[in-house]
Amino acid sequence: MKTNKYCLILLLLISISYSCIEKKGESKDLYAGMDDKTKTRMQQYYRQGKKLYLTHCASCHQIDGKGLASLYPPLSGADYLMKDPVKVACIIKKGISGEIVVNGTKYNQPMPSLDYLTNIEIAEIITYISNSWENKSTLHEVKTVESITKGCL
Ligand code: HEC
């Protein structure tokens, strides 16, 4: 009987720690000030965005968004991204090359174009990266991304 009780406590502890791991990464006030409808959309965008980020971006920018040495710039806490997150839609769509400065550090490696990603996928990715790690922004709608990507050079 005694062993069973311990097993139960152990199971409880395991499930608590799992729920902690699951929450890790989401900004605390992800849904602050949002009505229920927006919150639901935000949840969908964020979850999808995370999956897409892990598939298409994390190999260079890393799972924790911190980038890699002087090769790949960080996204977490990045002034370049956070100045106007939705503007990076064109970088995702068309790639970028030449020198750029992120948080005072110079980077100069080409990022390939990921033009197989659709506007909705880009909106989800931008929503995810601008609301993860050290970043806090808002929901970035597909409509806004659409109007930005129309104007990419
Ligand atoms: C093959 C590696 C690679 C992949 C994959 C990649 N990037 Fe990049 N990314 C780079 C490099 C290198 C730069 C810096 C470009 C330069 O120096 O001109 C960069 C720059 C950026 C920047 C602007 C600088 C900053 O840190 O804010 C953003 C934003 C960005 N990438 C987002 C993404 C997103 C989102 C994805 C996935 C959809 C992605 N990247 C996929 C290599 C990559």
Boltz pocket constraint, residues with backbone or C-beta under 6 A from the ligand:
constraints:
  - pocket:
      binder: B
      contacts: [[A, 52], [A, 53], [A, 56], [A, 57], [A, 58], [A, 59], [A, 60], [A, 61], [A, 71], [A, 72], [A, 73], [A, 74], [A, 75], [A, 78], [A, 79], [A, 80], [A, 81], [A, 82], [A, 88], [A, 91], [A, 92], [A, 96], [A, 97], [A, 98], [A, 99], [A, 100], [A, 102], [A, 107], [A, 108], [A, 109], [A, 110], [A, 111], [A, 112], [A, 114], [A, 125], [A, 129]]
      max_distance: 6.0
